């Protein structure tokens, strides 16, 4: 990942959901803008049982 994002899964969840809520209309837009691999991000958050919900535009 090229963008400096939190490594701790709980902090990562908070960071990503805040960015999605305040700045991005989709996970794809966030990942494209921040040069983050979407599959890696989904995998890291799935490890703590959070999955992206496109309708809500957040990890739940």
Buried (B, 14 or more C-beta within 10 A) or exposed (E): EEEEBEEEBEEBBEEBBEBBEEEBEEBEBBBEEBEBEEEEBBEBBEEEEBEBEEEEBBBE
